[in-house]
Amino acid sequence: MTDLPRLRRLLGGPETAWLLDRARDRLATGRTLGASATLKAATAEQRRAVELLLGRRLRAGTSLTVPLAEVDRVLRDSLACPDGLAAAVVALAGPVPDRRAQDARLAAAWRQAWAELDHPAIDGRPELASWRARAEATGLLKRISGGDPAAARRLAADAAQALSRLPADGLTLPVFSARTLGDAHALDEGRPLAALVHSAVRALAAVPADAMSGATSRRAAWAAVGVALDELSSRVLTLGLPGSPADTTGRVLAAAREGGEPCLLTLRQLARRPPALGLDERTRVYVCENPAVLAAAADDLGADCPPLICVEGNLSVAARTLLTRIADQSCPISYHGDFDWGGIRIAADVLRLPGATPWRYDAPSYLAAVDRGLGTPLTTGTPAPSPWNPALAPALAEHSIRVEEEQVLDQLLADLRRHAVRP
């Protein structure tokens, strides 16, 4: 039988608490009690308590080293705890947890959480498979779940559900969230799930991580997968769209064309009640990347400008919605953008539409601009292919010269004049 009062005097006081903790830690992790426990910078009281426990003087010094096997022998021989140190730990501090078993259960729980992301919608897409590997390597799921594997498993399951529905087709984020997750605010900024899903959206958008800060880049990333943050901030600039008196937005377009002025359309106008654009399959629609081109066309041609759309960089959901509708009407589309890696990616997005072709946006046009001495050194961006003209991307990589649309504005305006509504 353990002599509990005596055991407490020997090993249960505050001066020996460190020694009890070291023994308990070794038992919890499946290690033997044959080693020594060392305490650096021991106090005089701690040293005296150990001397009383062991019944002998200790070597002088600031640190204190105690053989646990000797403590075990003293407890047995003194009958303070005949079953030794392991039993004394239980008597003084309660049952010892099996930390190895706990760690194994915890590791299994985390494997189950990560397994929720083993989804065909993720594994079947290389950019998401790479994202998942990075997220696991950096511990993203652990951080946003607060280290709770059960919470992490719910977050991972919801993320897989959301990613399986991307790209979307011109939805706002609250609508997408409500339809996919049953909660319109589940992907609001600041929510743990939003952090996880948005990191995947960045991968899908193929935008470098250092370019993904701020509301503008967040909007661009979501827009790349067909989701707008809201109906009004997603917009597209137009000039010369004929419009029609059949609906309100169509009348706005017609009035803007008659006045030779640009017209800004929001996703709300394009999605809620799609306007009559007044186009037919013989009408060629020109598309540019930068507002300066559209503004110059308005100044130069006014009401005579053929239909011109400016995407203002990466395609917004509004721009994507409008261009898709134009392509669905079998109208030919001609695209021009900046000759840089960002422009290549935007062009690839537009030129995959049915009936879309490059507008002075190929290797010969680029090389001609470089020969004219146009452009500035290309120092940023990740190379991307140009499937509509495979020679363009290698030419851009070789010369490393960025040519902006504004630098070839004379050629673009000349093309628009040749196709003016009233030559």
Disulfide bonds with the S-S distance in Angstrom:
none
